């Protein structure tokens, strides 16, 4: 089979128009109504495509069997989609093939040519939309393209179309990804509240929603893209271009928004060595940024000065209330607290905070205020493990988030597990990207995240993942955002 691809010239234009009419007749005979000659496509559209040298023909053994348009023109409806790839995308339009000719081999060769041609023309990715009615074409593109983006509705045709995309090379940028959290709620977080709804407008699972895992690879609690893809699957698909040096190992960080209506348990976390030996997991160091705090709100933060581990042990083993042995610290919005592994701590009631930590779900509970569930049961404590890992000398590290600034990045914490910065935007401020890692950005105000050729509107509380292959990005507006990276 001899296949030739070429740009349509004026002396062959009528032949190509006849092809489109034949294809439309075949579509309609099979009940497919997405095209109607001189409604879409029209002779004028195709002539304009030919003049712009964007209209191609496909000849099989010297017989015209197909035609398509390859251009950088994007449908307006595409603006509503959250694409993953490319700042210079090409679009495949008006793809018509005679039904008897469009077999598996020809389909593969056509799409290979389209991708190669688009790359030669300077595009970095390919986008296409296919009618939901056309099951055969959907199967072809689902297997040939990298990513199914989602569904758009074209009013002119009163029909839904599914969008696909594919990067054209390893140099193709991966765009910022808006992430959607997994929630811990109900009996998992009996201390939780509804602040994520009242402050950020979230549709939370219930009124005891304690944690939104904004960026997470914790099994069964993975965060997802707008299309519902797990972060772990995104990293598996794009590897180092998605997660840099962390692509083939454990994802290092976990980012949460945490809403406490009541006090959390008094707890401590192990370091990596202890957690590896006893739990088979990473240890946990973490930091909090206080976002909202009711009047009089406080946290427990380290063992009181002069209290020994033996005193703490006696209290724990006797079942006494150990709260008097722990330092209580009043908090206000903007306060930043670092908890190294081994430091006793607890979040108090009436607090909404941002938490960055190692990617671990290992928590040892020392004291839970004798709380019981509806069945009268207390949550388990971990006295032995806690005593193994507590370091009473740890006093943590504190910082203060700036109230504002003139397009500057202020470092809040820089510890071995992570770096935490605050971006103060007053106009436009560039956001650092990690070419060998990733960046997690959480807006604290309404801001616009921009990059070459596109933008993403963020409201307070929205979190975005910036991949290793992310293009240069900036924030526009007036407000603040937090960024964390390993």
N, C-alpha and C positions, 0 to 999 in steps of 0.2 A: 504494500500500500504506500503510495507516494503522497505525502502531505506537504502543501505549500501554503505559507502565510504571506500575505502582501497587503499593502495599503491600497484602498480602493481609489481608482482614478475615474475621471469624469466619463470616459468612454465605456466604463463598466457599471456606471451608477444605476441605470435602469435595470440591469440584470440583478443587482443587489436588492433593489426595491421589490422586484418580483419574488426573490427568495423570502424576504420578510413576509410578503403576503401569503406565500405558500405555508410558511411556518405558522402564521396566525390561523389560517384555515384548519391546519392540523390540530392546533391547540384547541380551537373551539369545537372541533369534531369530537374531542376527548373530554369536553366539558370544562376546559380551562378558559377563564374569561379575563385573564389579567391584561391581555393585549387586544387592541382593536385598531386596524389600519386607519391612519389619518386622525386617530385620537392619541394613541401611543403604540408604536412610534409613528411619526409623520414624515412625509417626504422632505419637508423643510428641515426637520431635525437632522435627518440623515445627511442631507446636503451640507448643512453646517458642519457636521462631524467630518465629512469628506474634505471640505475646504480647510478645516483645522488639522488635517492629516491625522485624525484620530479614529477613522473608520477602517477596519480591517476585514479582509475576506479570507475564507478557508477553502482551499481546493483539494479534493481528494481524487487522485488519478485524473487530473485535468477537468474535474467537474466541481462547480461551485456547490458547497454543501453547508456553508455557515458564514456568519458575519458577526462582528462585535465592535464595540467602541471601547477604547482604552484611553483614559484621560485623567487629569487631576481635578475635574469638576465633581464636587461633592453635593449630593442632594441635601436640601435644607433640613430634611427630616433626620439626617445623620447627626446633626448637632445635638440631638437629644440622647444619643448613645454614649456610653462610656467605653471608648475603644482602648485596647491594650497596647497596640503597636503603631509606631511610626509618626513622624512629624511632617513627612512629605508623602502622603498616601496617594496611590493611584486607585481609580475605581473602574471596575468592569461593568459597562452599561450595555443594554440592548443586545444581549447575547442570544443569537438565533441560530439553531442548527436543525437541518432536516431530520425528522424523527428516525428514518431508516439509517442515517449516517452516524448518529450520535451513540456509538457503542463505547464500551469501556476503554479500548485502546485509543480511539480518537479523542475521547474526552480527556484522557490523561495527557495526550500530546498537546491539545489545545491549551489546557491550563498550565502546562509546563512552559509553552511558548509565551503565554500572557505574563507569567511571573518573570521570565528572563527578559522579555521586552520592556516591562515596566522598570526593572532594575537598570537596564541600559539607558533608559530615558531619564534616570536620576531620581526615581521614586524609591522609597525605602520599605513600603508595605503595600498590600493590595486589599481592597474592600469591595464587597459585592452584596447585593440583596436579592433574595429569591422568594418568589411567591409561595405562600404556605399551601397553595393548591397543588403546586407542581412537585409531587413526591419524588419523582424520578430525578429531577434536577437537584432537589434538596439532598438526596443521598449522594449524588456526585460531589457536591460542594462540601458536605459535611466531612467526607473522607479526604478531600483535597486541600482544605483550608485548615489552619491551625486552631482557630478559636471561633466558636459561635457566640456572637456578641449579644444578641437579643432581638426583639421584635419591634418593628415600626409599623405605623398605619399610614398608608398613602391615601389621602382624602379623595384625590382625583379618580382613584380606582376603587375606593371603598373596600380596601383589601389589606390584609396584613402580610408583611414580608419579613423574612428572617435574614439578619445580617451576619456575614462571616468576614473574617480577616486573616491575613497571614503576613508575617515578616518576610522580607525578600532576601535578607542576608543576616549574618551574625552581628553585623554592625547596626542593625535596626534598633532604635531606641525602644525601651519599654516604658509606657506612660505611667504617670502617677495613678495609683489604685485606691479608690475610695473603699474603705473596709467597713464591714458590718459585723457587729459583735455577737458572740455567744453570751448568754446570760446565766448567772447562777442566782437562784431565787428560791422562795418558799422555804422548805425545810433545810435546804442547803445553806441558806443565809437567814436564819431566824431573826437576826438583828437588822435586816435590810429595810429599806423604805421606798418612797416613791419619788425621790429627788431627781432621778434621771428623767422622769416624765415632767415634773413641774418646772425644772430648770432648763432642760434641753429638748423637751417635747418628744421624748422617746415613747414608742409603743412598747411598754415593758410587760413581761409575762404576768406579774401580779404586784401587789402592794408591799411585798417583802422581797424586792429585787435589789440584792446587795451589790452585785458585780456585773459590769459589762466588760467582757474580755475583748478589748478593741482590736488588738493584734495578738493572735494566739495560735500556737500549734499543739496545745495540750489535747491529747486524744479525747474525742467526744465533746470538746469545747473549743473547736477551731473557729477562728474568725473566717469570714467569707467575703468574696467580691460581690459587686452588685448582681452579677449573673449567678451567684450562689456557689461559686467554686471555692473549695477550701484553700487556705493559704498553703498548706502542705502540698496540695496538688499543683498549685501555681509554681511553687519552687521546683517540684519534680519535673514539670514540663519545661521550664526555662533555665533551670540550673543556676550556674554562676552569674548569669545575666540578671537573675532575679534576686539572689541572695549573696552574691560575691563569694568570699572565702568560706561562708557557712553553708553552701549549697549541699555538700555531701556529708555533713555531720549534723549535730544537734542544733536546732535553731536556738539562739542564745537568750532571747529576751521575751518577756510577756508584758503587755501594756494593758492596764485596766483603768476604768473609771469606777469608783467605789462609793456607794451611798449608804451611810450608817444612820438609821433612825435610833437604834440603841447601840450600846457599847459592844464591841467585838470581844471575844475571849482574850485573855492575856496569853501571849504566845511567844515562841522563839523558833528560829529556823536554823538548820544545820549548815555547815560549810560544805564545799564540794567533796572533800575527802570523806567526811562522815556520811553524807548522803549517798555517795557512790557505794560505800561499803555496806550500808544498812538498808538502803532504799532502791539502789540501782538507778539513781536519778541525779540530776544536778542539785547542788545546794541552792540556797536562796539568800541573796542580799537584795535589798529593795530601798526605794525612796518614795516619799510622799510629797506632793504639792497640794496644799490646802486650797481648794477652790471656793467653797462656801462653808461657813461655820456659824451656827447659832450662837447667840450671846451666852458666854460662860462655857463654851465647848472646850474640851481638853483631850489630851492623849496621855497614855502611860508610855514613858520613854526612858528605859534603863533602870537598873537597880539603884535605889537610893544610896547616897554617899555613906560609906561605913557599914552597909549591910553585907554580910559574908554569905558565901555559898552554903555554909553549914546552917545558917539561920534560915535561909530560903528552903533548904532541904527539909528541915524540921517542920516548917509551915506546910510544905507541900505534902509530906508524908502523913501528917496528922489531919489533913483535910481542912485546915484553917483558911480563912480569907487572907490571901497574901497581898492584896492590894496595898495595905499600908507599907509594904516593903519596896514598892515601885514608885519611882518619881513621876508625879503628875505635872504636866506642862500645859498651860493655856495656849490656845491656837487662834489664829486669825487668817483670813484669806491672804495668800501670797507667801505664807511660811513654807519652808522646804526642810524636810527631815530625812536624813540618811540612816538606815538601819543595817549595819553589817550583820552577817551571820553570827549568831551567838548572843545578840542583844535582845533583851526582853522588851516587849512593846505591846500596845493595844490602842486601837482607834476608838475614840470616845463617841458618845451619842451626838447627833445633830451635825455631822460633818459630811461633806461631799469632797472627794479628793481624786487626784490623778496619782496612779501608782505605776512606777517602772521597776521591774524586778527581773532577776534571772528566770528563765523559762522552767519553772518547777512548781509543782503543787504540793510540796512537802511542808507541812506546818505541824508543829508540836504545841499542843494546848496545855498550858499550866493550870489555868483557872477560868471557869466560865460562869462565875457569880451564882452558882447553884441553879441555873436556869433549867427548866424542863419543857418538853414539848407537850402537845395535846394529850398524849398518852401517859404523861407524868415521867417520861424518861429524860435523863441527863445525857448530854453529849459526852463521849469518852474523853478522858484526859490522857496525856502522854508524859507521865511524871519521870519515868526512868530516862527516856530519850531526852527530855528537856534538861535534866540534871547533867546528862552527858555533854551537852553542847553549850550550856549557858556560860558566858564569860561576864562576871559581875563588874569587871573593870571597864567595859565598853560604855562610852558616853555618846557615841554617834557623831554626827556632823550636821550643822545647820547652815541654811542660807536663806536669802530673801529674794523673791521674785520682784523685778522692777515693776513699778506701776505703769511705766511707759518709756518711750525713748524715740530717737530719731533714726529709724532704720538701722538698728544695731542688734547684734547677737550677744547676749550676756550669758556666760557660763555659770551654771548653778552648782553642778557637781561634776567631778571627773574622777571616777574610781575605777578599779580594774574591770568590773563587770559591765559598766556602761558610762556614757557621758550624757548629761542632761543640760540643755540650753533653753533659754527663752528668747524668742525673736520679737522685738518691738518694732512694729510697722507704723510708719507715718508717711504714706505715699507708696513707695515700692522698695522692697528689700529682697535681695537674693537669698535663696535657701541653699545651704550646703548639701551636696549629695556625696555619697560614699561609693566610689567606683569599685571598691573591693568589699563592699558590704551593703548596707541598706540604711535608710533613715525613716523614722516614724514621726509623723507630724500631727499634732492635735491642735485645732484652732480653739482659742479661748474667746474669740470675737468673730463677727461676720467678716470674712476676708475672701479675696479672690486669688486662687492659686493659678498662675499662668506659666505657659511654656510656648515654644515656637508653634504657632498655628492653632492654639487652642487654650482653653481655660476651664477651671472647675470652681464653681461657687461653693464656699464652705460656710457653714453656720457654726456658732459656738458649740463645742462638743464633738464636731466631726473629726474623724481620724483618717489619715491618708498614709499609705505605704509608698515610699519612694525607692524603687529597685536600684540595683547596682548599675543597670544600663539606662537609668532615667536621664532624659534630656535636662538641660539647665532650666531651673524653675525659680520663680519669684512669687512673693506675696504682695498683693496690692490692697490698700485700704488704710484704716487706722485701727490698731488693736494689737493683740499679742497672740502668740502661738508657742507651744512647747515642742521641742524636738529631742528625741532620744536615739542613741545608736550604740552599738557594741564596740 
